[in-house]
Amino acid sequence: MRKILFLPLLALSLALSACGEKKPDAPNSVKPVAALSEVAPVTSAPSNLSGKELHDANCISCHDSSKYTRADHKMQDFAMLSAQVKRCDANLGAKLFDEDIDKIINYMNDTYYKFPK
């Protein structure tokens, strides 16, 4: 019975949650929330996936990489990027391990922002 109640609540929370402030960059730039079958499974150990793979499995359900490359992006330093990725993890309820969050942060920084650490 608990499983039956949990899945609709999880789906609702995914649909209602957001990774910070959402403003579309251009028409049709906001991506739909991933189906439950597309969300990375909860495991008992950090993933062996790369930062890019973890990012693609968890982050692009809310937005694509154009959010990181736009001229008016909100990230100003590595600490701010780290805090935002952790907020997104909490808002999505992904419950990623700290090691996986660090992989995502480092991937995003190395690929897009290039902030000193």
Buried (B, 14 or more C-beta within 10 A) or exposed (E): EEEEEEEEEEBEEBEEBBBEEEEEEEEEEBEEBBEEEEBBEEEEEBBEBEBBBBBBBBBEBBBEBEBBEEEEEEBEEBEEBBBBBBEBBEBBEBEBBEEBBBBBBBBBBEBBBEBEE
